[in-house]
Amino acid sequence: MPLGIGIGELLLLGIVAGGVYLGVRSLKRIGGGDRERELEAARRDFEREIEAMNHKERIGGE
C-alpha cells in the first residue's frame, strides 16, 4: 500500500526542517553572545595578569 507521500511533500518537509534548524541555530548564537563576551573579557584579563607577572620577573631578574 503506498504511503501517499510525493516528492513535493518531501521537499516541503526538508525546507521546513532546514528553516527550523537555522532558526534554532540563530537563537543559540544570539542568546549565547553574553556568555561569549564574558569569557573573552576574562581571557583578556588573564592575559594581562600573565604579562604583568612576566614583566615583574624580568625587572626583578635583571
Backbone torsions as a table, in degrees:
resi	resn	phi	psi	omega
1	MET	NA	126.7	-179.6
2	PRO	-70.5	149.2	-179.1
3	LEU	-78.5	-22.0	180.0
4	GLY	82.4	16.4	177.6
5	ILE	-101.1	121.7	-179.6
6	GLY	-100.4	-179.4	-179.8
7	ILE	-64.2	-37.5	179.5
8	GLY	-61.1	-42.7	179.1
9	GLU	-66.8	-40.8	178.1
10	LEU	-64.5	-40.3	178.3
11	LEU	-63.9	-44.1	178.2
12	LEU	-62.4	-42.8	178.1
13	LEU	-61.2	-41.4	178.1
14	GLY	-64.2	-40.4	178.6
15	ILE	-65.3	-43.9	179.2
16	VAL	-63.6	-44.7	179.9
17	ALA	-63.2	-41.0	177.6
18	GLY	-64.3	-40.1	177.8
19	GLY	-63.9	-42.4	177.8
20	VAL	-63.4	-43.5	179.3
21	TYR	-59.5	-48.4	-179.7
22	LEU	-65.7	-35.7	178.0
23	GLY	-65.2	-44.1	178.7
24	VAL	-64.7	-41.3	178.8
25	ARG	-62.1	-40.9	178.9
26	SER	-65.2	-43.4	179.9
27	LEU	-64.1	-38.5	177.4
28	LYS	-63.1	-42.1	-178.9
29	ARG	-65.9	-41.1	-179.8
30	ILE	-67.7	-46.9	-177.9
31	GLY	-70.2	-29.9	-177.2
32	GLY	-86.5	-1.0	-177.3
33	GLY	-62.5	-38.9	-179.4
34	ASP	-63.6	-43.5	-179.1
35	ARG	-64.7	-40.0	179.2
36	GLU	-64.9	-39.5	178.4
37	ARG	-65.8	-39.8	178.1
38	GLU	-62.4	-44.2	-179.9
39	LEU	-65.2	-39.5	178.8
40	GLU	-64.6	-42.0	178.1
41	ALA	-64.4	-41.2	178.5
42	ALA	-64.4	-38.8	178.5
43	ARG	-64.0	-43.3	178.9
44	ARG	-63.6	-42.0	177.8
45	ASP	-60.9	-43.9	179.4
46	PHE	-62.4	-42.6	178.6
47	GLU	-63.7	-37.9	177.2
48	ARG	-64.5	-40.7	178.4
49	GLU	-62.9	-42.2	178.5
50	ILE	-63.1	-43.5	178.4
51	GLU	-62.1	-40.0	178.8
52	ALA	-63.9	-42.0	178.5
53	MET	-65.5	-42.4	178.1
54	ASN	-62.9	-39.1	179.2
55	HIS	-64.1	-43.2	178.5
56	LYS	-61.8	-41.3	-179.8
57	GLU	-64.2	-41.8	180.0
58	ARG	-65.3	-42.7	179.8
59	ILE	-69.0	-42.8	-179.7
60	GLY	-70.0	-29.1	-177.2
61	GLY	-82.3	-18.6	-178.0
62	GLU	-86.6	NA	NA
